[in-house]
Amino acid sequence: MFILLDQPQSPAGLRRDSNGWALWNEEGGWQPVQLRPDSLALPHMVVLRFRAVTGHWLSRWWVRSLCIPADAMAPDSHRRLRLRLKFSRQRWAAPE
């Protein structure tokens, strides 16, 4: 899934693999992130609250948000993302 934002450091992709969640941007590629428990998965929008787990100590401490509206991706992909966020046992775990 990809989100259209115009800054090179803006998150443009999200993935989940065996290492955990990661966000992609043009500037740094795939960066591991830890999702926060106050993330929301609603039918028309997903609000991801996350913190970086690599980089400067301040960027690792700072919690950021990303809004993904339902029309930003295919309806089935948005539904799968919402379900994964609601029911994944390891969704708040820090990446390995």
ABEGO torsion letter per residue (X at the ends): XBBBBABAABBABBBBBAAEBBBBBAAAEBBBBBBBAABBBBAABBBBBBBBABEBAAAAABBBBBBBBAAABBAAAAAAAAAAAAABAAAABBBX
